[in-house]
Amino acid sequence: MHRIRRSTRSALPLAALCLIAAAAPASSPAASVSSGGISAPTKPKVDDVVCLSRCVSGHQATPGATVKVKGAFLDHVASVVFRGKDGPLRSHQTYRDLERAKAVVPKGAIDGKPYVIDNRGSVSNRSPRKLEVLPPSAIPDQVFPVRGWHTFGSAGSRFGAARSGHTHQGQDVGAACGTRLVAIRKARVRYRAYQGAAGNYVVLHNIGTNTDFVYMHLIKPAAVRPGQVVSAGQGVGYVGQTGDSSGCHLHFEYWVGVWYGGGSPIDPLPYLRSLDAKS
């Protein structure tokens, strides 16, 4: 009896455990699979559409212009849809990642709010801001290089201001890091490099002139390559503070003649002010 009593005591907890296991919710395994990463595809979202090349301005493009869609869940975008006179016009994406996609404005596109369609058929919202489509003749010959809020700073930002062992050879234009920088006019890229004082920099030779423009302290290497021809308003990089720089700004130099190849810098502020007044 003693042995039987001990066997009964040990069997009761085992039976209880079996009942608990049997009573576990049938959904538990499914919940585990779900938490492992299985979820419904996320619908793409568009925050803005901006022009990158062949632009009149950031939100004014021309047929054949490259535009960038900014938003979320764009890594499966198949096409960017523009408004046309006879209905929507699809343009196949030329690049995509999670937060951006690029496409070319198709011939026949008109002013509208583009949207995207992904390769699963999901349709995004329309861009909150309208993209204007203008004829190529509307592309300006010259534009201000900083595409956002900016300031020309104090006396220390000016051409000729004293520096340790030299004088300032350009004009500093204060702006938030990440602000887009564009070519002022049609130009050929002379150099794209990094230097301890200048940080990431790019030198543009203005085609048809004897002048070079220099952009310094870019947040990362310029978005153009040596030898490439860029148009007025085409993106070349973003404001940063690389190199010997205190605070986010563009150090801009205007050279008559070749940059460090026989030319000499001049005060760019009057020229920059004239461009700023037209922007």
KEVOSE-723635 format. One record per atom (N, C-alpha, C): x, y, z. Coordinates in steps of 0.05 Angstrom, whole numbers, plus 5000, padded with zeros to 4 digits. Example, Ala and Ser with C-alpha at 12.3 -4.5 7.8 and 13.67 -1.06 7.14 Angstrom:
REM residues 2
526448865156;524649105156;526449345156;525749555142;527349795143;525850015157;
END
This chain:
REM residues 279
501749765000;500050005000;501750255000;503950235014;505750475015;506850544988;507650324973;508750374946;506650474927;504250364929;502050454911;501350744917;501350824943;500651094950;502751294938;505251224939;507351394927;507051414897;506351194884;505951204855;503651374847;501451374863;499151544857;499751834859;501251904881;502052184885;503552284861;505452124850;507152224827;505552234801;503452074798;501952074774;500052314772;499152404795;497252634793;498452884781;500852974789;501953214776;502453174746;503152924738;503652874709;501052904694;498852804705;496252834691;495453124689;496053274710;495253554710;496853704688;499353634685;500953754664;499953694636;499053444633;497853374607;495353534601;493653574621;491253724617;491854014610;493954134623;494754404617;495654434589;497254244580;498354244552;496054224532;494154054538;491854014520;490154264519;490054414540;488354644542;489654894530;492154884522;493555114511;492155204486;491955464481;490555574457;491755464432;490055394413;490955284387;492455494371;492055744378;493255964363;496156014371;497155894392;499855944401;501955894380;501955664366;503955624345;503855844324;501455914315;501156114295;502156384304;501756444330;502656704340;505756704340;506956474345;509856464345;510856514317;509556394296;510456434269;510156734261;507856854269;507457134263;509557314274;510357254300;512357424312;515057384299;515357174283;517857124270;518257294245;516357464238;516857644216;514857624193;512857444195;510857424174;508757634178;508457814158;506458024160;505558104132;503358244131;502258334105;504058544093;504358554067;505958764054;504959044062;506759234065;506059504073;505659674048;503559824048;502960004025;504960224023;505960283999;507960503996;506760774003;508460954012;507561224021;509361434007;508061633996;509561853983;509362104000;511762224007;511862474022;512362714004;513862673982;514562893964;515762773938;515662933917;516962873892;518563113884;521263093882;522963313875;524563253850;525163473836;526663443811;529663443817;531163263803;534063233806;535663343783;534763303759;536263403735;534263493714;535163673696;533363793676;531063933690;531764083711;529764213728;529564513723;527264623729;526864913730;527264993760;526264823778;526664863807;526164583819;526264573846;525864323859;523164183854;521064343849;518464233843;517464313815;519364383798;518664443770;520664293752;519564103738;521163923721;520463963692;521863833674;521363833646;521063543636;519863493613;519863223602;522663123599;523162883609;525862773608;527462823633;526362983652;527663033677;527662783695;529662763712;529662553732;528562663758;526662523770;525462613795;525862393816;525862483841;526162303864;523662303880;522562073885;520262043903;521361983931;520462143950;521262093978;518862003994;519361804012;517161704028;518061464044;516261254044;516761014060;515760774045;516960544050;516260284038;516260304007;518360423997;518560453968;520460253955;521260053970;523259863959;522059663939;519459663936;518259493916;516859653893;517459913891;516160073871;516859973843;514759943827;515059863799;515060093780;513260293786;513060523769;512060763784;512861003774;511861253784;509761353764;507461443773;505261513756;504961813755;505061933731;504662213727;501962263714;501062513716;498562593704;499162663675;497462563657;497562623628;494962743619;494962863595;492562983584;490362783580;491062533573;489062333567;488962113588;490262163612;490161973633;492861933645;493061743664;495661703678;497861603659;500261683665;502661603649;504561463669;505261213663;507061073681;509961103671;511761133689;514661133683;515960933701;517460743689;518760533705;520860643722;521060553747;523160653765;525960593754;527760783759;530560743751;532260683776;531160723800;532560653825;530460653847;530960483867;529160473889;530560363914;529760463937;530460343963;528060393981;528460344007;526160364025;524960644026;526560854024;525561124028;525561304003;526361193980;526361353956;526261183931;525261313909;525261183883;525761403863;526961333840;527461523819;526161433793;525361633777;524161573751;524561813733;523961773708;524161993688;521362093681;521062353680;518462473673;517862403643;515662263638;515162183610;514162413592;514562383567;513462583548;510462583550;509262813550;506362833553;505362883581;507262863601;506462913628;505763213632;503763263650;502963533656;502963573686;502463813696;502463873724;500663673739;501663583762;500063393777;501463303803;500263113817;501363013841;501962713837;504462643829;505162373823;504662173847;504361923840;504161713860;505661473849;505861263865;507261023857;505560773859;506360573843;505060313844;507360113848;507059933867;509159733871;508659483856;510559293857;510359053841;508358853851;506858923873;504758763883;502058883876;502159113862;499659243854;498659453874;500059493896;499159683916;499659973906;497760143910;497860423900;498260603924;500160793922;500660973944;498661213944;498961383963;497561643962;498861823941;497562033933;498762223915;500662403931;502662513917;504562693930;502962933942;503563003967;502163233979;502663493963;504963513949;505563753935;505663713905;504663903890;504463873861;507263893848;507663733827;510063753810;509163883784;510364123778;509764253753;511564143731;510464123708;511964023685;511964253664;514364363659;514664593642;516364523618;516364683596;518064623573;520964663580;522764533565;525664563570;526664853569;525265013553;526065293551;525865443577;524265333596;523965463622;526265413641;528065233634;530365173652;532065423653;532665533677;534265773679;537165733672;538465943663;541265933657;542965913682;541966043704;543366043729;541466033753;542265893774;540565873798;542265893822;541065963845;542465983870;543265703879;545665653889;546565383895;545365243919;544365383938;543365263963;540265253961;539165013961;536264983957;534864953984;534865164000;533565154026;534265414041;533265424066;533965654083;536965694085;537865944084;540765994085;541266284095;543766324103;544666594112;547466634102;548166894098;550966964089;552767024113;551666994137;553267014161;554367294167;556367294184;557567544194;560167604178;561667804188;564067884174;566167654172;566167474191;568067254190;567467054167;565067074156;564366894134;565167004107;566067254106;566567394081;569267314068;569367374042;571867344027;573867544039;576367444043;578467614054;578667624084;576767504098;576867494127;579367344136;580467434159;582967324169;582567034178;584466864171;584566594179;587466534190;587866314203;590466254213;592466194190;594266394186;596266354165;595366424137;592866514133;591866584106;589366744109;588166824086;585666964086;583566784073;581066834080;578766674070;578466724040;578466514024;578366543995;575566513983;573566494001;570866453990;568766594008;566266514004;564066614020;562666374033;562266394059;560766184073;557766234072;556266034065;553366054065;552265854085;551265954108;550265784129;547665654121;547365394126;544965244120;544964994136;542764864140;542564624155;544064394141;545464234156;546763994144;544563824130;545263734106;543463584090;541863744070;542164014071;540764184051;541964124023;540264104004;541164033977;542764253963;544964183949;546564373934;546364303905;546164513888;545864473859;547864633844;548264553819;550064703801;548664963794;550265173795;549165443789;548565463759;550265353742;549865373713;550965123700;550665093674;551764863661;554764853664;555764623673;558564603680;559564323676;562164303675;563464033675;564964003701;564763763713;566063703738;569063673734;570663843747;573563823745;574563623766;573863653791;574863493812;572563423832;572863183844;571163103867;573062953885;573563063909;575562943926;575063023955;576962933973;576863014001;579663124008;579563334024;582063464034;581663544063;583763534078;583463574107;582163834115;582664054101;581464314107;578764344093;578564264068;576164304052;574064094057;574863864068;572963644071;572263534044;569763434041;568863344015;568363593998;569563603974;569163833957;568863753928;567763943912;567463893884;568064163869;569464143847;570164373830;568664353803;567164553796;565664563771;566764773753;567464693728;568264893708;565864973692;565265233692;562865333678;563365343648;561865173634;562265143605;561765403590;563565473572;563365723557;564465963571;565665923594;566866153609;569666083617;571066273630;573666223641;573566223671;571466093682;571066103711;570565823722;571365783747;570765543762;569365613788;567465443797;566165463822;566965233840;567365283865;568265073884;566265063907;565464813914;563664763937;565264593957;565364683982;566864534002;565164464027;566264274043;565064174068;562464014063;562163894040;559763724034;559563504055;557163424061;556663224082;557762954075;557862894049;559062644038;560062704010;561562513998;562662573971;560462673952;561262853934;559362973915;557962753899;555562813891;553862623876;554462623846;556662733838;557462753810;560362643807;561162593783;563862483778;565462663760;568062663762;569762823744;569162763715;568962983699;568362963671;565362973664;563662943684;560762953680;559863233675;557963273656;556763533651;554163553666;553863763682;551463813697;550064063687;547464063690;545864293681;545264473705;544364713700;543564903721;541364773737;541664773764;539664653781;539964363786;541964233774;542363943779;543863903805;542963713821;544163663847;547063573845;548763683862;551563603863;552363503891;550763543911;551463453938;549663583959;550663563984;549063664007;550863814027;549764014039;551264174059;552163994082;554564044091;555663884113;557564054129;559363924144;561364064159;563963894161;564563754139;566963584137;569363764135;571663654142;574163804140;574464004163;575864224159;576264424179;573864614179;571764544192;569264694191;567964694218;566964934226;565364954250;562465024243;560764824245;557964874238;557464804209;554864744204;554064664177;553964904158;555464894136;555365114116;556665024090;556065174070;557465144044;559665364042;562165274038;564265464032;564365474001;563865703990;563665733961;565765923951;567265833930;569365993918;568766043888;569366283879;569066363851;571766433841;572766273821;575366313810;575166413781;576666613774;577066693746;579566553737;579266383717;581466213709;581265943724;583065763719;582965493730;583565493760;581965353775;582265323804;585065203810;586665353824;589465273831;590965183806;590365303783;591765233758;592465483742;592965703757;593565953743;591366163747;589066083758;586966273763;587266403790;585266573797;585366703823;582466743832;582066723859;579266753870;578467043872;575867093869;574767353873;572467333893;571567563903;569467573923;566867483909;565667253918;563267153905;560667263916;560767423938;558267513951;556467673933;557467873918;555568023901;554167843881;555667653870;554467463850;552367293864;552967183887;551067013902;548567163909;548867413918;546567583925;544767623901;545967663878;544367713853;542767463846;543967233850;542466983845;540266933865;540867003890;539066963912;536567133908;536967373897;534667553894;532767453872;533767283854;532067183833;530766913840;531666793861;530666523868;527966533883;
END
